[in-house]
Amino acid sequence: MTGVVLAAHALTPSLSATGNCCDNAVVESFFSTLKREARLEACPSVRALRAAIGDDIDGWYNPHRLHSSLQYQSPLQYETQLLLSDRAA
């Protein structure tokens, strides 16, 4: 069913096959971290859950959480560094 819906919108799935998490290890790691660190189980509604996820990503994960895949910088620090190096080049 999912393949049919994706094809109807001319979209390609990001994973090659069901159960093959190695194709998208960074995203799998992100979702694992989100589930482990964000304390989402206390959300009383879908609306509250969406707000909590957004708050966690924008308030902690991107500006402060250090990532080994980004040379132990936060995503915001890493992006800023890339932008500055592009301007210098």
C-alpha positions, 0 to 999 in steps of 0.5 A: 500500500505504501509503495502505491501511495508513494508512486502516485505522488512520484516519491521514492522511499528513503529506505531500500527495504523494510527492516533495513535500517542501515540505509538511514542510520542517522535518522534511525539514531535520531529517532532512538535519541528522541524516544530516549531523551525527550520524555514524550510519554507524559504528553496528554494529546497528539497536539501536546506531543507535537509541541513537545517534539518541536520544543525538544528539537528546537530547544535542545537537540539542534542548538545544544546536543553534541553529536559524534557524527558532527565532530562533537558539535551541535547541529547548529554549531556544525551548520554555522561552521559550514556556512562560514567556511563556504563564505570564506571560500 
